[in-house]
Amino acid sequence: MKELLSRLPKVGRLLDSPEWEDIQAHCSRTQVKAALEAELDLARQAIKAGVRQAPGPEELLLRVEARLGRLMQVGPRPVLNGTGVIIHTNLGRSPLAQEAVMAATAAAGYCNLEMDMDSGERGSRHAHVEELLCRLTGAESAMVVNNNAAAVMLALGGIAKGREGIIARGQLVEIGGSFRVPEVMEESGIRLVEVGTTNKCYLEDYRQAIGPDTGVILRVHPSNFRVVGFQQEVALAELVALGQEHNLPILDDLGSGTMVDLRAWGIDEPTVQESVATGAGLVCFSGDKMLGGPQCGIIVGKGHWIARLKAHPLARALRCDKITLATLAATLGLYMQPEGWRHIPVLAMLTEDIAAVEGRAEQLAGQIKSLPAKVEVVTDVSPVGGGALPLHRLETRVVRVQPENISPQAAATALRLGNIPMVVRIHEEAILIDMRTLRGQEVALAAKALAQAFGGDANGQ
């Protein structure tokens, strides 16, 4: 073991050798040295564990190149979504519209984030989206923070800190990432008052819970689950009337709020406009789910409540940056146009005709027919994902690929780690590529990814 350890090359000698000049031209000597020392540590551990060989200079160079290559690729990179999950949390949720991408690029340099260009004086970053949000939703005022959890926390703390907040037991939900409504209320400085039961809650339950310390009534829309069967809940209009009777604000957390009535497509989801029109004091919802914009939390509602939130100390800590505001403004701009929402990818996928999905499936199947696998187009369903529409399933078409020489698990791994990363589903000894979430030019890219993973060529060659 001592002899093997002594054979390990010296760091300085390697870094000064001609063979290591190229890698140091692409990455700083400090970073190359750190990577080399890490690989040498691994080699020492392996030798002490019983490995009977020491890596030479050439092998160490390859290891260092691989380590630095992985390090340089740790940021988000494009991925083909072949899962059919439209709002895929692990894949960045809703893809942005092209107009939003262009807006982000334009705002990346200097921009008028907090400057009033007419007066030349300091302006408000809220101005970039506030009027758009008010016009689209009918609200008196609006503001944006970095996500919907922050929006709910700020809204609760801003209007009722130190007081009681009433909520139905069936709405004490947990959303992804261990985000729990009771804990958010507690962190906001609200004393939680639960009413009703898990499956049934009546207006009288709320009425009896109201007291001198009540500061807010919170309604949470069940974005990621549904209670079905023997159940009862109080309509927002009834809560608003009760709140007006006792001079209490109603905070309506819509979760993945939508601005488009999708009932014609079988999606019965309340819109932000409906909540505002019903009279909720504040309405909170996400920007990166059903809205189809960047990750952010949007708060719309009565002017005096929004003004209080803007002045809250947490507002600065939770504010959005210029890229988020630029992409959100561009996304909202599409909603201002007649049928402009159809250019928002998540809504386009939700409402797309099945014939178009089937056409892409047949296109992909034709391009990979020569691969060593059984390829066929089959009917399936796509979940919406992202904590939205938990009971809704969309008819879809998937390309079912059953490999001949490798396992479906190995094929899925190869696709995920390939030069064109693609994530797919595995079912009954085959991989499934759902074409509802693969768009336009992505079909050809998916064919190339499959060809690389299976060691063949796309387009039947």
Secondary structure as GFF3:
##gff-version 3
##sequence-region A 1 461
A	DSSP	alpha_helix	2	7	.	.	.	ID=ss1
A	DSSP	alpha_helix	11	15	.	.	.	ID=ss2
A	DSSP	three_ten_helix	18	20	.	.	.	ID=ss3
A	DSSP	alpha_helix	21	26	.	.	.	ID=ss4
A	DSSP	alpha_helix	29	48	.	.	.	ID=ss5
A	DSSP	alpha_helix	57	72	.	.	.	ID=ss6
A	DSSP	beta_strand	80	81	.	.	.	ID=ss7
A	DSSP	three_ten_helix	89	91	.	.	.	ID=ss8
A	DSSP	alpha_helix	98	107	.	.	.	ID=ss9
A	DSSP	alpha_helix	127	137	.	.	.	ID=ss10
A	DSSP	beta_strand	141	145	.	.	.	ID=ss11
A	DSSP	alpha_helix	148	160	.	.	.	ID=ss12
A	DSSP	beta_strand	164	168	.	.	.	ID=ss13
A	DSSP	three_ten_helix	169	171	.	.	.	ID=ss14
A	DSSP	beta_strand	174	175	.	.	.	ID=ss15
A	DSSP	beta_strand	179	180	.	.	.	ID=ss16
A	DSSP	alpha_helix	181	187	.	.	.	ID=ss17
A	DSSP	beta_strand	191	195	.	.	.	ID=ss18
A	DSSP	alpha_helix	203	209	.	.	.	ID=ss19
A	DSSP	beta_strand	214	220	.	.	.	ID=ss20
A	DSSP	alpha_helix	236	246	.	.	.	ID=ss21
A	DSSP	beta_strand	250	255	.	.	.	ID=ss22
A	DSSP	three_ten_helix	263	265	.	.	.	ID=ss23
A	DSSP	alpha_helix	272	278	.	.	.	ID=ss24
A	DSSP	beta_strand	282	286	.	.	.	ID=ss25
A	DSSP	beta_strand	297	301	.	.	.	ID=ss26
A	DSSP	alpha_helix	303	310	.	.	.	ID=ss27
A	DSSP	alpha_helix	313	317	.	.	.	ID=ss28
A	DSSP	alpha_helix	322	336	.	.	.	ID=ss29
A	DSSP	three_ten_helix	340	343	.	.	.	ID=ss30
A	DSSP	alpha_helix	345	351	.	.	.	ID=ss31
A	DSSP	alpha_helix	354	367	.	.	.	ID=ss32
A	DSSP	beta_strand	373	383	.	.	.	ID=ss33
A	DSSP	beta_strand	393	403	.	.	.	ID=ss34
A	DSSP	alpha_helix	408	417	.	.	.	ID=ss35
A	DSSP	beta_strand	422	423	.	.	.	ID=ss36
A	DSSP	beta_strand	425	426	.	.	.	ID=ss37
A	DSSP	beta_strand	431	434	.	.	.	ID=ss38
A	DSSP	three_ten_helix	435	437	.	.	.	ID=ss39
A	DSSP	alpha_helix	442	454	.	.	.	ID=ss40
###
